[in-house]
Amino acid sequence: MRLKNLILKDSRERVEFVLGDLFENHFDGDETEKTLNFSHEQIARLAGLTRPTTTKILNEMEDDGDVELGRKKIILRDPLALTGSFHE
């Protein structure tokens, strides 16, 4: 299922899928904002993308208010929205 989600999605959807998957597997409960301690390179590898492409997407997501970026960390503003998007 994970491979199918990554193959059939565009680059932004792949990054969103990876972030949602990491959130779902690292946090429990009714969390509204969480920090993932992963580098852009690590997210890129998990999404099957290049680091520059992943960084561009993460910057766009930051501009949209979906995430906040720091050094080797990504704060998810609405992680539950990300987890819902890949269960379709």
C-alpha positions in Angstrom: 0.0 0.0 0.0 2.8 2.4 0.9 4.6 1.8 -2.5 1.3 2.3 -4.4 0.8 5.6 -2.6 4.2 6.8 -3.5 4.1 5.7 -7.2 0.7 7.2 -8.1 1.1 10.6 -6.5 2.8 13.8 -7.6 5.9 15.1 -5.7 4.0 17.3 -3.2 1.5 14.4 -2.4 4.5 12.1 -1.9 6.1 14.5 0.6 2.7 15.0 2.3 2.3 11.2 2.4 5.7 10.7 4.0 5.1 13.4 6.6 1.7 12.0 7.5 3.1 8.4 7.7 5.9 9.5 10.0 3.5 11.4 12.2 1.1 8.5 12.3 3.9 6.1 13.3 5.7 8.3 15.8 2.9 10.0 17.7 -0.2 8.7 19.6 -3.3 10.5 20.8 -5.0 13.6 19.6 -2.0 15.6 18.6 -2.5 19.0 16.9 1.1 20.0 16.3 4.2 17.9 16.4 7.9 18.1 15.5 9.5 15.5 13.2 13.3 15.3 13.6 14.2 14.5 10.1 16.4 16.3 7.5 15.2 17.2 4.0 17.5 14.5 2.7 15.9 11.9 4.9 12.4 13.0 3.8 13.6 13.0 0.1 14.8 9.4 0.4 11.6 8.2 2.0 9.6 10.0 -0.8 11.8 8.8 -3.6 12.6 12.4 -4.6 15.7 14.5 -4.8 16.7 16.7 -1.9 16.3 19.9 -4.0 12.8 18.9 -5.0 11.9 18.0 -1.5 13.2 21.3 -0.1 11.3 23.2 -2.7 8.1 21.4 -1.7 8.7 21.9 2.0 9.3 25.6 1.4 6.0 25.8 -0.4 4.3 24.0 2.4 5.9 26.4 4.9 4.6 29.4 2.8 1.1 27.8 2.9 1.3 27.5 6.7 1.3 23.7 6.7 4.7 23.3 8.3 7.5 25.2 10.0 11.0 24.3 9.0 14.1 24.3 11.3 17.5 22.6 11.2 16.8 18.9 10.8 13.2 19.4 12.1 9.8 19.9 10.6 6.9 21.1 12.7 3.6 19.9 11.4 0.9 22.5 11.9 -2.0 20.2 11.0 -0.7 16.6 11.0 -4.2 15.0 11.1 -4.9 16.6 7.7 -1.8 14.9 6.3 -2.7 11.5 7.7 -6.2 11.7 6.2 -5.0 12.5 2.8 -3.3 9.2 2.1 -6.0 6.8 3.2 -8.1 7.5 0.1 
